[in-house]
Amino acid sequence: MAFMRSLSEEDGLKPDVVCDADFKSINFNNSEYDSLDHSTGQSFLLLDANEHLHIATPELFCKKLKCPDAAKIKVVSIFGNTGDGKSHTMNHALFKGEEVFKTSPEQKSCTLGVYAAIQEDLGVLCLDTEGLLSTSSRNTKRMRMLLKILAISDIVIYRTRSERLHSDMYEFLGTASKAFCLHFSQALQSMSIPGATNLGPAVIIFHETKHTNPLENSVEESAEEKLRDCFNRFNYDIKAFSSLRYVGIQTSITETTDYNKLIAALRMELENTTVRSPRQPSVIFKAIRALNKKFAGEIIEKSINPFPEQYFTCPIYCDSCNRRCQRSMGHDGDNHLNSQPCQHQHQFENKVEICKSCYNNGREVIVIRKETWTYSIIDCPHCGEIARNWKYWGSTTDSSAVRSQTIHVWKDENVIAKGPIHSGQIMLDRVNYVYEAISNISSQPAGALKEWCADKVAPKYWKPNHEIINCSSCKKNFEKYGIRKHHCRGCGKGFCDACTQNRMPVPSRKWNEPVRVCNDCRQQLLKHPDKVPHSTNTSNDDTNLGIVQLSPEADVTARKCGETLYNTVSKVASVALECTKEIIKDSARPDYWIPDVEALQCSICKVPFGTAEELVSVHLNNNTLSPERMFTGGDCKRHHCRKCGQGICSKCSQSRQAVPERGWFDEVRVCDSCANDKLLTTCNLTNGTTGDIKSKTD
């Protein structure tokens, strides 16, 4: 039948509708020309704008090129901004002006993707690429596609018609070099593709100007060296390129572009086979296909915001989340604001509780917690008491009355980390405070108990501790100066540490090892080591002593055992506690504190730091203490002012104040000088004048 006749392939492809005047096709692409193919009789589309390879096999690639697979060719590709005449340059530099690659005077770009053509006479595979800075919405995909083409190229031409070299050229070539070193070189070698090398292509920068002079070679510096200096100035490394060549020409308005210099530079690079040799078309296609398959996938296109917000918005950032304030600069009277939620960080304590009722009504009111012995109250400044939590029986749950919210911590609000900056030193201060409080309360009972225990184990010839008031030699009062009592092992009388520095055996008292003796007993023992010494010192408080000369067999065993036990425990405690404490102090000490080796005396009263015995010696021998501060006895411990960091004694640091500028939010030790400065500043602010205050203080 006539209507059943067979159709030829050509007839089958004809459209059923002949007249399409009343029909319009529906555009499913982002742009009208994204899917257009501008291939000519000698060029074809290799990669489209979506990075899709339009050639399936190496055989089809050779067929499209009309080139046998046994031929050896090099790859020359061209890059540059859209509208700079890349296709026109390829046609005139490699095809003697024949329009192998499509050119157009229209605003729409006619090169989307990558087009390929073969130059048989030179043995060159020519690749014409999509221009940079085009209006395409796939900027990141286009950049990745161009970098892949550059990686498989032997010679790269960067075409620019700008009057001066722009930064986008340095950025593109620097990015290409980095991508080749980090990704493409290793990928090509791992794929076992023949001809893969660690060096990238040779780069020729073809620069055409009309009104300005191109770069010129000089005796001091060549044009290529000037380019390398510019790359270094922009911090771009171009070590991936095997060579860099500059070709600059100046063309007037009435002249046409002269490509002879570019053609000569191309021929020199094509004849150079020291770095890259010609390859078979199938090898080149496999390299393109391998890179295109490995580096594929969707890329998130970030839209560029044309409005420069950083020029006009407040420059303050949040310390916790590092977000910027969204208000305009100089927003006087208004608090900083950022609509994005903040990130909670413990050291800033930026998590607060707000009243849920006020929040539901459109207000954010921070609640206040008040603690008592039996319950805690949650108080809203707007609604009053909203919850009461009993500590020992049922209560209202917090979740029904408040909600947690993280707030921003702005840098210009003088809000520093609320967490303890000097946490280690704060811990030591609290431990020392408890220790000193217990020591002050129990010092007298503990001292009396200690003396009673010492008397119980003391030898019979020793004078009891409660009868020793003054040193038997220098007459210093033990209680007044706060110094320790010591017994001479020879005569048994009480002395201070300075008067019993001698150490000698006393065999007659059963002390066979060197022990503490006074000066008189030392002189007697030097003359008669085997005799029982007796002191020649007499004083008013020793008239009723009635010392009985005991036999050498006097019992000192209990005292020896007590001394051995006491000394052992004291040394262990000193090593275990004091050394550990010093290590912790060194690591926890703030940086602005004066080191202990430099703080030898109080910065205010000039009293040296040390034990009572050391201070008594200084006071009696040198009399170096300041006249306004006489020595009153006892140890002088070293402390540090939390505000100025100077070394001070306890007498000159009785004040306790908070020092928030140094990170001390609770009341801490402050020297009298800093405390008086703060008091003077407060009085000045209150009275509004400094003259009256100064006259009063003077």
Residue, then its C-alpha position, 0 to 999 in steps of 0.5 A: m500500500a502507498f501509505m506503507r511504503s518504507l521511508s528512507e533515513e533522510d525522510g524520517l528525520k524531516p519534521d512533520v510540520v512544514c510551516d512553523a510560523d505559529f509555533k514557538s519552542i519552549n526554552f528549558n535552558n538557563s540561557e538561549y545559547d547554552s545548548l548551541d553548537h557552533s561547529t564548522g566543517q573543520s572544528f567540532l564541540l569537544l566539551d560543552a558548558n556543562e563539562h559533558l564530553h561529546i566524543a565517546t571513544p578515541e576512534l571517534f575522536c580520530k575520525k572527527l579530527k580526520c587524523p590517523d591514530a598513528a600521527k604524533i601531534k601537540v596540543v595548543s589551547i587558548f585562554g582569555n577573557t570573553g570578547d578578546g578575540k581568542s577564536h580570531t587569534m587561533n584562526h589567523a595564527l594557525f589557519k592563515g585567517e580561515e574561519v575554522f573556529k566560529t567568530s561573531p560580532e554579536q554580544k552573545s558569545c559563540t564559544l561555549g565549552v571547548y572546540a577542537a580542530i586539527q592543523e595537519d601541516l604543523g601537527v597541532l591539535c587546536l583547542d578553542t575555549e570559553g572566555l573568562l568573565s562571561t555572563s554564564s551562571r556556571n562560573t565555577k564549572r567553567m573554571r574547572m573545565l578550563l583548568k582541565i584543558l590547560a593541564i593536557s595542553d603542551i602550549v597555552i596562549y593567553r590572549t588579552r587586549s587590555e591596555r595594561l595587564h589585569s590582575d585576572m590574568y595573574e590570578f588565572l595562571g597562578t590558580a592553574s599552576k597550583a591546580f596542576c601541581l596539587h591535583f592534575s600532575q599526580a592524577l595523570q601519573s596515577m592513571s598511567i597515561p603515556g606522556a604524563t610529566n611533572l611539568g605543565p605546558a609552556v605559556i605564551i602571553f599575547h598582549e595587544t594594545k592600542h594606546t599604551n606601550p607593551l612590555e619591552n626587553s631591556v639590558e637590566e630586565s627582560a619582559e618575562e622577568k618583569l612578569r615573574d616579578c608581578f606574579n611574585r608580588f601577587n603571591y602566585d607561584i608559576k613553577a608548574f609551567s615549563s616556560l613563560r614567554y611574552v609577546g607584546i604588540q601595539t596596533s593602531i585603530t586603522e591597522t589590523t593585528d599583526y600575528n607574525k610575532l605570535i606565529a614565530a613564538l609558536r613555531m619555536e615552542l612546537e619545535n622544542t621537544t625537550v619537555r613534552s614530545p608529540r603524542q598520539p590523538s588517542v593518548i590525548f583523548k584518554a587524558i582528557r576523558a580521565l581528568n574529566k571523569k575524575f574531576a566532575g560533579e556538582i559545584i555550589e555556585k556562590s552568588i557574588n553580592p554586589f553590595p559591599e556591606q563591609y563598607f557601611t556596616c558596624p565593624i564590631y564582631c562577636d567574640s563567641c561566634n565571630r559574626r559581624c554587627q548588622r547595624s550601620m556604622g555609628h549606631d549611637g544609642d542602639n545595641h549591637l545586633n545580629s539576627q543569626p543565633c550565637q554560639h555558646q562558649h563556656q568562658f564567656e557565659n553567654k547563655v542567659e535565661i529570659c522570661k517565657s511570658c515576655y518572649n511570647n509577647g515580643r519582648e526579651v527580658i533576662v530573668i534574675r535568680k535569687e538564692t536563699w537557704t531553702y529556695s531560689i526565686i526566678d524574678c523577671p524585671h517586668c513580670g515580677e516573681i515567675a517561679r520559686n524552686w524549693k530545694y528540699w521538696g516539690s517546685t515549679t519547673d524552670s522550663s515552664a517559666v523561662r527559656s534559654q538563649t545564647i547572646h552575642v558577646w560584642k568586642d567593644e562592650n568591655v566584656i572579657a571572658k567571664g570565666p576565671i582567667h587566672s584560675g590556677q592562681i585563684m585556686l591557690d589563693r583560696v587554699n592559702y586563705v583557708y590555711e591562713a585562717i585555720s593557722n590564725i585560729s589554732s596558732q596559740p592552742a597548737g603552739a601550747l600543745k606542741e610545747w607540752c608534747a616537746d616537754k614530755v619527751a625532753p631530757k630531764y636536764w632541759k629547761p621546760n618551754h613555758e619557763i623560757i621567755n628570752c634567749s639565754s644569750c642575746k636576751k631576745n624575747f621569743e614571743k615579741y619577735g615571733i622566733r622559735k625556741h631551741h635547746c642547747r644539747g649541752c646545757g639544756k637552756g633555751f636559745c634562739d636559732a642565731c645563738t645555736q648555730n654550732r653543731m658538735p657531739v656531746p658524748s657525756r649527754k649520749w649525743n654521739e652525732p653533731v647536735r645543736v649547742c650554744n657558744d659557751c658549751r662549744q668552747q667547753l667541749l673543745k677543751h674537754p669533750d668528755k665532760v658535761p658542759h654547763s652554761t656560764n650565762t645567768s639571767n633574772d629568769d634563770t635564778n630558780l632554774g636549779i639545774v642538777q648535774l646528771s650523770p652521762e647516762a641521762d635518758v635522751t632516747a625519747r627525744k632522739c626518737g621524737e626528733t627523728l620522727y619529726n624531722t622525717v615527717s617535716k622533710v617529707a611534707s616539705v618536699a611533697l607539699e612545698c615543692t608541689k606548691e612552688i611548681i603550681k605557683d610558677s605555672a599559675r602566676p600571671d605574666y604581669w606579676i614581678p618574679d619572686v627573685e626580683a621582689l626581695q622586699c615590700s615595694i611600699c614599706k621596704v621590709p625584706f621578705g623572710t622568716a622571723e630569724e632572718l628579719v631579726s638579724v637584719h633589724l639588729n645588725n643593719n637596721t635597714l627597715s624604713p622608719e615608718r614601719m618598725f619590725t614587729g616580729g614574725d615572718c614576712k611573707r611575700h604577696h603580690c598586688r593583683k592590680c600592679g603586680q608588685g611584691i608586697c607584705s601582708k601589712c601593706s595589703q589589707s585592702r580587698q577589691a575587685v580588679p576586672e581589668r586584670g581578670w579578677f572579678d571577686e575581691v582580691r588582695v590589693c596593695d595600699s597604694c593601688a587602693n588609695d589611688k582608687l579611693l582618690t579617683t572616686c573622690n575626684l569623680t564625686n567632688g568634681t575637683t582635684g585641688d580640694i582632695k590634694s590639699k586634704t591628703d597633703 
